[in-house]
């Protein structure tokens, strides 16, 4: 099996960025003389496209309710340049399809539904300490998912105000 066929096999499983593919070629000890030819041939036949990879990866991470920072970090690790304008377009597209329209709000709502403390909130039996603990738990979760701290705090407080 030729090196090119091997690479096509990798690409048939999932999209790869150019940088990711080059790392993999080195890792698999494919001769460096072949790297440029393989990449050029893949680009020519449109099997390798960083712009398409950016779109696919962003959509996948948005559908898993990952925040902007997590998506940025993931793309950097894959060697893909950040495209702010395209990212905003993808966010708007996701909102239009009802996907991650209110990703942050939807995630807060989901976590609150799962929380036993929601019942206490609904019963009006929550005290200040419980409320603070709930906010901190949600904040940790949202920051780990890649949302900005200030954005997460504002969304949590808005949700609590609307649902308390």
C-alpha positions in Angstrom: 0.0 0.0 0.0 1.4 3.4 -1.0 1.8 6.2 1.5 -0.9 8.2 -0.4 -3.4 5.3 -0.1 -2.6 5.1 3.6 -3.3 8.8 4.1 -6.6 8.4 2.1 -7.6 5.7 4.6 -7.0 8.2 7.5 -9.1 10.8 5.7 -11.9 8.4 5.0 -12.3 7.9 8.8 -12.4 11.7 9.6 -11.3 15.1 8.5 -7.7 16.1 9.3 -6.0 19.5 9.2 -2.9 19.9 7.2 -0.7 20.4 10.3 -2.3 17.4 11.9 -1.7 15.3 8.8 1.9 16.3 8.6 2.5 15.4 12.2 0.9 12.0 11.6 3.1 11.4 8.5 6.2 12.1 10.6 4.9 9.9 13.4 4.2 7.0 11.0 7.8 7.4 9.6 6.7 8.1 6.1 9.7 9.6 4.2 9.8 13.4 4.4 10.4 13.6 0.7 6.9 12.3 0.1 5.1 14.7 2.5 4.9 17.7 0.2 3.8 15.6 -2.8 1.1 13.8 -0.7 -0.3 17.1 0.7 -0.3 18.8 -2.7 -2.1 15.9 -4.3 -4.7 15.8 -1.5 -5.3 19.5 -1.8 -5.6 19.3 -5.5 -8.2 16.5 -5.2 -9.9 18.5 -2.4 -9.5 15.8 0.2 -7.5 18.2 2.4 -8.9 21.6 3.2 -8.3 23.5 6.4 -11.2 25.8 5.8 -13.6 22.8 5.6 -11.9 21.3 8.7 -12.5 24.5 10.6 -16.2 24.4 9.7 -16.6 20.7 10.5 -14.7 20.9 13.8 -16.5 24.0 15.0 -19.9 22.6 14.2 -19.1 19.3 16.0 -17.9 21.1 19.1 -20.8 23.5 19.1 -23.3 20.6 18.9 -21.6 19.2 22.0 -22.2 22.6 23.6 -18.6 23.6 23.9 -17.8 27.2 24.4 -15.7 29.5 22.2 -12.5 29.1 24.3 -12.7 25.3 24.2 -13.2 25.4 20.4 -10.3 27.9 19.9 -8.1 25.6 22.0 -9.1 22.5 20.1 -8.4 24.2 16.7 -5.0 25.5 17.9 -4.1 21.9 18.9 -5.0 20.8 15.4 -2.9 23.5 13.8 -5.8 25.4 12.3 -5.8 29.2 12.1 -8.7 31.0 13.9 -11.1 32.7 11.6 -13.3 35.0 13.7 -15.6 36.0 10.9 -16.3 32.4 9.9 -16.8 31.4 13.5 -19.5 34.1 13.9 -21.2 32.9 10.8 -21.2 29.3 12.1 -22.6 30.6 15.5 -25.5 32.4 13.7 -26.1 29.3 11.5 -26.3 27.1 14.7 -28.8 29.6 16.2 -30.9 29.5 13.1 -31.2 25.8 13.2 -32.0 25.8 16.9 -28.8 24.0 17.6 -26.6 26.0 20.0 -28.8 29.1 19.7 -28.8 29.6 23.4 -26.1 27.1 24.1 -25.2 28.6 27.4 -28.8 29.0 28.5 -29.7 25.5 27.3 -26.7 24.0 29.1 -27.7 25.9 32.3 -31.3 24.7 32.0 -30.2 21.1 31.5 -27.8 21.2 34.5 -30.6 22.8 36.6 -33.1 20.1 35.6 -30.6 17.5 36.6 -29.9 19.2 39.9 -31.7 18.3 43.0 -31.4 22.0 44.0 -33.8 23.0 41.3 -36.6 21.4 43.3 -35.6 23.4 46.3 -35.6 26.6 44.2 -39.0 25.8 42.9 -40.3 25.1 46.4 -38.8 28.4 47.6 -36.9 26.6 50.3 -33.4 27.7 49.1 -31.3 29.9 51.2 -28.4 32.1 50.2 -25.7 29.5 50.8 -27.4 26.9 48.6 -27.9 29.5 45.9 -24.2 30.5 46.0 -23.1 26.8 45.9 -25.4 26.2 42.9 -23.9 29.2 41.1 -20.4 28.0 41.8 -21.1 24.5 40.6 -22.7 25.8 37.4 -19.9 28.3 36.8 -17.2 25.6 37.1 -19.0 23.4 34.6 -19.4 26.2 32.1 -15.8 27.4 32.4 -14.6 23.8 31.9 -16.7 23.7 28.7 -14.9 26.8 27.4 -17.3 29.7 28.2 -16.0 33.0 29.4 -16.4 33.5 33.2 -18.2 36.9 32.9 -20.5 35.5 30.2 -21.3 32.4 32.3 -21.9 34.4 35.5 -24.4 36.7 33.7 -26.2 33.8 32.1 -26.5 31.9 35.4 -27.8 35.0 37.2 -30.3 35.6 34.4 -31.5 32.0 34.5 -31.9 32.1 38.3 -33.8 35.4 38.1 -36.1 34.1 35.4 -36.7 30.7 37.1 -36.6 31.4 40.9 
